[in-house]
Amino acid sequence: MNELVQRLSVSRFRPDRVWVVLISMTALLWLFDPVRWPDVMMIAVTAFSGTLLYVAFAVLLIGYISASGADGLISAAFRGRELKMIWAAALIGGLAPFCSCEVIPFIAGLLRMGVPLSGVMAFWLSSPLIDPPTLLITAAALGWPFAVAKAVVAVALGLAGGYVMYFLSGRVSFFANPLKVGAGGGCQSCGGKHGHEKPLWMFWHNPERQRKFGVAVKENTLFLIKWLALAYFLEGLMITYVPASMIKGFVGGDGVMPVVLSALIGAPAYLNSYIAPPLVAGLMTQGMTAGAGMAFMVAGAVSSIPAMTAVYSLVRPPVFVAYLLLGMTGAIIAGLVYGEIALVL
């Protein structure tokens, strides 16, 4: 009996592996490169601070939906109109000011509410690529033709990804339950029961609904904070230790290969919406083609290592692989098509 109690105690107080990895990496960086440690931490803290408002809004919204019982109504509202939802999600994603990491809280909420994966994937793919401020910054750095083309690519990629998932979801069983168990407070917060509670919009008068709100907010906050902290620390490492000159040596020249290489190099390189246009403009002055620049920006926004870290923490491996393949394939196709259009323009 005592041995069982000891095991339960050890299991209960076992440190979270994500925090262990993050603290260990931070300590190793400080130990082996104390000169650049402040630069990495400043980049990570600044980026993370800019995300907190989105995280707060997302977890409060998820908590309210969970506690009020509105999740079942929202999920039911999408049934029978999935194709229209894909179009709406792709277009709304082009207006939402979220990068590939900031969109994670909203994706978690949508999936937990039972929104079809096709619509979620459409929003997920289009949202990191463009928004009104990014459109202006891209136009200033690379010209309006490039900026408009990137906006079109964002919506087109969202639509393509949504329709692919719409086709696969009805035929492949492992897309039926995309969320990992416990991701974003999944099972604990909602118990997997959507639409079984009568909506109670002013839930704060009900002690049980108050408890449910608190649990949902706490679990989603802790889940998102730890993974986004790791993601933005990786961003700091990428920006500090991967110079643009290294990338520049691989993506010059004409033809198909520079586009493919640009997508492959851009995928792990973290490029948020404000850093990417000036960097790509600099690369293009050094011989990068317009098509390679487009592939580089699309792949960097959708499939960066920090973004993939957050995505992997949220969804099951088949959905993660589908997201990655759709993003990379879309980046290459966008680069090839825009490269040909740019030659005509």
C-alpha positions, 0 to 999 in steps of 0.5 A, spaced: 500 500 500 505 504 501 509 503 495 502 504 491 502 511 495 509 513 493 508 511 486 502 515 485 505 521 489 511 521 484 507 520 478 503 526 481 509 531 482 512 529 475 515 535 472 512 537 465 517 535 460 516 541 456 518 545 461 524 541 463 526 541 455 525 549 455 529 550 462 534 545 460 535 549 453 535 556 456 540 554 461 545 550 456 545 556 452 547 561 457 552 556 459 555 555 452 554 562 449 552 567 455 554 573 450 548 571 445 543 569 451 540 576 452 539 576 444 535 570 444 531 571 450 529 578 448 527 575 441 523 570 445 520 574 450 518 580 445 514 575 441 511 571 446 509 578 450 505 580 443 502 573 443 499 574 450 493 578 448 491 573 443 492 567 448 488 571 453 482 572 449 482 565 446 482 562 453 476 566 455 472 565 449 474 557 450 472 557 457 465 561 456 463 557 450 465 551 454 461 553 461 455 556 457 454 550 453 455 553 447 460 549 444 454 544 442 450 549 438 456 552 434 458 545 432 451 544 430 451 550 426 456 547 421 453 541 420 450 540 413 454 546 410 461 544 410 463 546 403 461 553 404 464 553 411 471 552 407 470 558 403 468 562 409 474 559 413 479 561 408 477 568 407 477 569 414 483 566 415 486 571 410 483 577 414 485 574 421 492 577 424 495 571 427 502 568 425 502 560 425 503 560 432 498 565 434 493 561 431 494 555 435 489 557 441 483 558 436 485 552 432 484 548 439 478 551 441 475 550 434 477 543 434 474 542 441 467 544 439 467 539 434 468 544 428 469 539 421 477 538 420 476 541 413 474 548 415 479 548 421 485 546 416 482 552 411 483 557 416 489 554 419 493 554 412 491 561 410 491 565 417 499 565 417 500 567 410 496 574 410 493 579 414 491 587 412 498 589 416 502 584 412 499 586 406 501 593 406 508 591 409 509 586 403 507 591 398 512 596 401 518 591 401 516 587 394 511 591 391 503 590 390 503 585 385 507 580 390 503 582 395 496 581 392 499 574 389 501 572 396 494 574 398 491 570 393 496 564 395 493 564 402 486 563 400 487 558 395 492 554 399 486 554 405 481 552 400 485 547 397 487 544 404 480 544 406 477 541 400 483 535 401 481 534 408 473 534 406 475 529 401 479 525 406 475 525 412 469 521 410 474 516 407 480 515 412 478 514 419 484 517 423 482 524 421 475 523 425 478 525 431 484 530 430 486 532 437 490 529 441 488 526 448 488 532 453 490 537 448 488 544 450 484 541 456 480 537 451 477 531 455 478 534 462 474 541 460 469 538 455 468 531 457 467 529 450 460 531 450 458 536 445 451 539 445 448 535 451 447 541 455 442 546 455 446 553 453 446 557 459 449 564 457 449 567 464 453 561 467 456 565 472 450 564 477 451 556 476 456 554 481 458 548 476 458 552 470 463 556 474 467 551 476 467 548 468 469 555 466 475 555 471 477 548 469 477 550 462 481 557 462 486 554 467 488 548 463 488 551 456 492 557 459 497 552 462 497 548 455 498 554 451 503 558 455 508 552 455 508 550 448 508 557 445 514 559 450 518 553 447 516 555 440 518 562 441 525 560 444 526 556 438 524 562 434 530 566 438 535 561 436 533 561 429 533 568 428 540 569 432 544 563 429 541 562 422 544 568 418 540 570 412 547 569 408 547 561 409 540 561 406 542 566 400 547 561 398 542 555 396 536 559 393 539 563 387 538 561 380 533 559 375 528 553 374 524 548 378 530 546 383 531 553 387 523 554 388 523 547 391 530 548 395 527 555 397 521 551 400 525 546 404 529 551 407 524 556 408 520 551 412 524 550 418 526 558 418 521 562 422 519 568 418 513 572 421 509 576 417 513 582 419 520 580 418 519 576 412 518 581 406 524 585 408 528 579 408 526 576 402 527 583 398 534 582 400 535 575 398 531 577 391 536 583 390 542 577 391 539 573 385 533 569 388 527 569 383 520 571 384 517 564 384 523 562 389 521 568 394 514 566 394 515 559 396 520 561 401 515 566 404 509 561 404 513 555 407 516 559 412 510 562 415 506 555 414 511 550 416 516 553 420 519 549 426 516 553 432 509 552 428 510 545 427 512 544 434 505 547 436 501 543 431 504 537 433 503 538 441 495 539 439 493 534 433 494 527 432 500 525 428 496 523 421 493 530 422 500 533 423 503 530 417 497 532 413 498 539 415 505 539 413 504 536 406 499 541 404 503 547 407 510 544 403 506 542 397 502 549 396 509 553 397 512 549 391 506 550 387 505 557 389 512 558 387 512 555 381 506 558 378 508 565 381 514 565 378 511 564 371 506 569 372 512 574 374 516 573 368 510 575 364 509 581 368 
